[in-house]
Amino acid sequence: MVTIQILGIGEITTTVALQGPLDHRHPQTGRRVTWAYKRLPSFPSEAEARDYMQLFSDYQDALAQAGIRLPYQRPRLVRSQGKIWVYVCQERLPAETIASRAIGPAPIAKCREIFGQVLNELLKVFLWNAAHPQLLLGFDGQIPNWVIADPGLLYLDTSTPLLRRHGQELLNTELFLKAIPILLRPLVRAFLLQDVLDRYYNPRLVTLDLIASFYTFRRPDAVPALVDHANLFLAREMAAFSLEPFTVQEIHSYHRSDLWLWKFLRAMKRLDRFLSEDLLGRPYEQRLPRDRKLEQAIRGSR
């Protein structure tokens, strides 16, 4: 008997694993592995799904050229219940190697070491973008998107392939908007979407978001040391970008505003699900996490 285990629920994807008498083999090495499957929102047509799959491949290639290491992964197109889905099939790695797990029990010095490793990886992306202005990489450097491997780190969050060619976003941004409650989509499309996308291409905002993620994963005690480390990094390794230093207050304020925006969107999603399922009788595509994760994030920000 095969069962489905939910590993994580993100703003766009739901990640699951299959458990049971399955013999999964790595296609490159032949060794037994467990796969994690990230399901994206449904696509309106097979052509758009295949466009996404090609962009996913192009994004992987660009990351590899920038020097970012990735676990083995590939997209798969699935037709189910009259809809077209894409699952990103990714090698599942031990939970304790996920950086957001590793920082939990770690002393501040270890958190700073892991943070420094991530900064070195981010620098590769920023330098790539500076050298390739015609093809820019968008990047989400938050701490849960990294795996501590030997040697170095692996980057996990490739299912939203952000690439800009000559300033034009290659990803169909309606994929983002499917994660937004339908009542809010016109407002987000008109006033917020561009700003949200732009921050993934901004070295300072990507770094700020990385530091703030230590609040989310309940290590606020490490933030002052990370701010000091980041400011040294900006002044030395990233001096060419002329970025302003961070303050602990800035990181805290950013995290609080981001957290309450997330809380508002989660409440709106629950309303969206109620309207869709209970009033209109339509299945709701997204899964919503329990409030416990939100409560933990709130406690971590205090």
Order of alpha helices (4+ residues) and beta strands (2+ residues): beta-beta-beta-alpha-beta-beta-alpha-alpha-beta-beta-beta-beta-beta-alpha-alpha-alpha-alpha-alpha-alpha
